[in-house]
Structure formats: C-alpha cells, structure tokens
Amino acid sequence: MSIKFIDMFSGIGGFRSGLEAVGGFECVGYCEIDKYAKKAYEAIYDTKGELYFEDARTINPTDLPDIDLIVGGFPC
C-alpha cells in the first residue's frame, strides 16, 4: 500500500523526486500556476491519470481525492 499525496506548488517536482526516490509514495495530483514549470513537470513525470490544479486558491476541497499527504514546494 502506498501513501497517496498531492504535490502543491510543484514547480518542476523537486519534492516529488525525493518521495519517489524513497519509494512507497504515489502522486495523485499536482498544482502549479507557472505554465513553464508545469510543462517541465509533465515532461519529467508521467502525469497521466493525475489531477491537475492550476491555482491553489481555487481548489474546492471536495474535489480532492482520498489522500494521505499534502506536500508543498515552498517558496515557489
């Protein structure tokens, strides 16, 4: 069983890289407002089937899947 997480303020995925290197984590969604960072993130990671949120300020909590962890790449 993996720990499901959402990658907030993802940038190009530094936090995600660390979690994937450790193992046992599954990214189910990500949030990034910068279009160039999003493009890089999607080139680095297979995001097929993951939720995408452009702006954290507009996320409705009821739209979030069942998750165990929220990570954030501050101060991006």
DADARA-V198044 format. One line per field, one symbol per residue. phi: phi as a letter, one per 30 degrees, with the letter a starting at -180 (. if undefined). Layout:
BEGIN
phi: ???
END
This chain:
BEGIN
phi: .cddbccdhdhcjeddedddddjicbdcabbaddddddddedddcdceicdbbdbedcdcedddddbcaccbcdce
END
